Amino acid sequence: MYNRTDEADDVIAMAGEYYKAMVDVDGAELKRVFHPRACVVGHFDGELEFADLDGFIAGTADAKTGDKPFDYRVDGLVLVGDTAVITVGGYCYGTWFTDHLSMIKIDGRWRIVAKTFYAHPPG
């Protein structure tokens, strides 16, 4: 079952729900797509951020990008058993990000259990 494709659409849909929640700064929706024990790790403005889910959501509360349509892209997807890693890129909070979302299927639903990100420098 290495790199299977039978649930790729479901994983991609979950990534889209995650990204829309990020752009909308929707804490309730972020709590729905992430597992409660998820962590978020990456460098932002030169500082290493290592947050639990509540800390991450609190840190994005004032960062709404605007009411423009959002756009993101899927750069990679690997499905193995009940796990998935999807790489998505998009513009959010004034910065282009690459996010690696680790997911696991829990009770029939994909949930994000970890996010690592790279904030691309301007230009």
Residue pairs with C-beta under 8 A, 6 or more apart in sequence:
1 79
1 80
1 81
2 80
3 78
3 79
3 80
4 79
4 80
5 79
6 79
7 79
7 84
7 105
7 110
8 77
8 79
10 110
11 77
11 79
11 84
11 86
11 103
11 110
12 74
12 77
12 86
14 33
14 103
14 110
14 111
14 112
15 72
15 74
15 86
15 88
15 101
16 72
17 29
17 32
17 33
18 30
18 33
18 34
18 88
18 101
18 112
19 70
19 72
19 88
19 90
19 92
20 26
20 29
20 70
21 29
21 30
21 32
21 33
22 30
22 60
22 92
23 64
23 65
23 70
23 90
23 92
24 64
25 60
25 61
25 62
25 63
25 64
27 57
27 60
27 61
30 53
30 56
30 57
30 60
31 53
31 57
33 111
33 112
34 53
34 111
34 112
34 113
34 115
35 53
35 104
35 106
35 111
35 112
35 113
36 53
37 52
37 53
37 113
38 52
38 53
38 111
38 112
38 113
38 114
38 115
39 50
39 51
39 52
39 53
39 114
39 115
40 49
40 50
40 51
40 52
40 53
40 56
40 114
40 115
40 116
40 117
41 48
41 49
41 50
41 51
41 114
41 115
41 116
41 117
42 48
42 49
42 115
42 116
42 117
42 118
42 119
43 49
43 118
43 119
44 117
44 119
45 119
49 59
51 59
56 115
60 93
63 93
65 91
65 92
65 93
65 94
70 90
70 92
71 90
71 91
72 88
72 89
72 90
73 88
73 89
73 90
74 86
74 87
74 88
75 87
75 88
75 89
75 98
76 85
76 86
76 87
77 84
77 85
77 86
77 87
78 84
78 85
78 86
82 104
82 105
83 102
83 103
83 104
83 105
84 102
84 103
84 104
84 105
84 110
85 100
85 101
85 102
85 103
86 100
86 101
86 103
87 98
87 99
87 100
87 101
88 98
88 99
88 101
89 96
89 97
89 98
89 99
90 96
90 97
90 99
91 97
95 119
95 120
95 122
96 119
96 120
97 117
97 118
97 119
97 120
98 117
98 118
98 120
99 115
99 116
99 117
100 115
100 116
100 117
101 112
101 114
101 115
102 112
102 113
102 114
102 115
103 110
103 111
103 112
103 113
104 110
104 111
104 113
105 111
